[in-house]
Amino acid sequence: MQFSTKVIHVGQEPEKITGAIIPPIYMTSTYVQETPGKDRGYDYTRAGNPNFSNLEHALSALEEGKYATVFSSGLGAITALLSSLKIGDKVVGTNDIYGGTHRLFDQVFKPFGLHFELIDTQNLLEAEKILKKEPKFIFLESPTNPQLKISNIKEISKLAHKYGVLVVVDNTFASPYFQNPLLLGADIVLHSTTKYISGHSDIIGGAVITNSESLKGKMDFARKAMGINPSPFDVWLISRGIKTLAIRMQRHGENALKIAQYFENNSMVKKVYYPGLPSHHNYEIAKQQMRGFSGMVSVEFDLDLEQIKKVISSFQVFSLAESLGGVESLVDHPASMTHASIPKEKRLENGLTDELVRFSVGIEDIEDLIGDLKQGLSKA
Ligand SMILES: Cc1ncc(COP(=O)(O)O)c(C=O)c1O
C-alpha cells in the first residue's frame, strides 16, 4: 500500500458493530472485566485504549516499523525512552536540538545521574570518537531544530551498531512522508505528534516507533507506570489529522522551497537554512535520505535585534508563536522563545544566534505568504 493510501486507511477501519466509517472516541477510564483479571484486551486507559491502538497501528505503518507507543507529548515520549536507562548511563546527541529536549536532558535527567554529551553529529569522525565511549543511545534530530542540520543517519547507524549503541531519531521535522529513519538503520523513531503528524495545532502528543519487541514493552510500561498517556480524544484528533498528512506535507514542502529561494535573494538575509537548497552544506546527504525537505525554513537576518523583533511582530499571515507543523504559517524567534532555556553561551557556541528566525511554512497560498514576508520586512 502506498503512503497516501495508508494515511487514510491504516488504523482507521470502520467500526464493526454499526459500520461507522470513522472509529468512535473511546472516552473511558476503565473496562468491565468478566471475571477478576479477565478483560477484553484493555483494563485501564493509562495502560491502553482502542484509540491508542488505532494510532499506534497507523504510526508503525507510516514509519515502516513493527511497534509504536503513543504518549501525552513529544517530551513524554523522550521521558519514556530516558527512563529505560540507569544511573551512570551515557547519552550522546546532536548539539542543535529543541530547547525543551535540552532542558529535559540537562535539568531533569542529569540530576538523576544520566550523562549527556552533545556534539556536531554531522561530523562522522567526531561521532565515531564519541560512540567509542559506548553510550546507550545516540540521539539525533535530522533536520535539527532550528538550524536544519542534517546528520547521515545510515552512516551513523552503521558506526553506532559497531559499538552496540542504539540510534534514536527525532523525526518530527521531516515527518514519515519525507523520511523513514528505521529504513536507514535507526533503532528508534520519535515524534512530537503535536506537529506535522496531527497538523492542526490543536493537540499535544508524542510517539515512539521501533522494530524491537522488548523496547515496545519498555515504552508501554513507562506510559503506564509514569502516567504519560494521552487523552483518547486527542489521539482521535491525531488519527483524523493523519488522513491528510500526505497532501499537507507535499504543499508544506513546495511552499517552503519557494520561501527559501525568496530569502536567498533578499539583501536583508545573511544566511538561509533549508536542506532543499543546493547551497545547504549537507544537501547531498539530505537528498539521499529524504524524499523531500519539509516545511521548516530558518534564516539569519542581516538586521539588528530590534529590527528583527519589529519585522516578525508585523507579519499578518505568519503568526508569531512557538510550535510548528500546523497548516497555518508560524514564525518563531528561537533565542527568546523555543530555545530560551538553553544557556546563551551554549546556544551561541552551537551557532544559534540572536539573529536566527525560524519559519514553519504553512499550506496557505504562496503569493499571500511571500506578500506577507515583503510587508513585514518593509518595517525593518
Ligand atoms: C523536534 C522536536 N522534538 C520534540 C519536541 C517536543 O514535543 P512536545 O511539544 O509535543 O512535547 C518538539 C517541540 O517543539 C520538537 O520541535
The ligand as a MOL file (V3000), in Angstrom:
LIG
                    3D

  0  0  0     0  0            999 V3000
M  V30 BEGIN CTAB
M  V30 COUNTS 16 16 0 0 0
M  V30 BEGIN ATOM
M  V30 1 C 11.9760 18.4260 17.2500 0
M  V30 2 C 11.0860 18.3930 18.4620 0
M  V30 3 N 11.0590 17.2960 19.2460 0
M  V30 4 C 10.2970 17.2230 20.3420 0
M  V30 5 C 9.5010 18.2860 20.7210 0
M  V30 6 C 8.6680 18.1770 21.9650 0
M  V30 7 O 7.3710 17.8790 21.6420 0
M  V30 8 P 6.0750 18.2900 22.5240 0
M  V30 9 O 5.9910 19.7900 22.4760 0
M  V30 10 O 4.9730 17.5880 21.8400 0
M  V30 11 O 6.3410 17.7950 23.8970 0
M  V30 12 C 9.4730 19.4330 19.9370 0
M  V30 13 C 8.6210 20.5630 20.3130 0
M  V30 14 O 8.6780 21.6270 19.7430 0
M  V30 15 C 10.2900 19.4990 18.7770 0
M  V30 16 O 10.3270 20.5850 17.9960 0
M  V30 END ATOM
M  V30 BEGIN BOND
M  V30 1 1 1 2
M  V30 2 1 2 3
M  V30 3 2 2 15
M  V30 4 2 3 4
M  V30 5 1 4 5
M  V30 6 1 5 6
M  V30 7 2 5 12
M  V30 8 1 6 7
M  V30 9 1 7 8
M  V30 10 2 8 9
M  V30 11 1 8 10
M  V30 12 1 8 11
M  V30 13 1 12 13
M  V30 14 1 12 15
M  V30 15 2 13 14
M  V30 16 1 15 16
M  V30 END BOND
M  V30 END CTAB
M  END
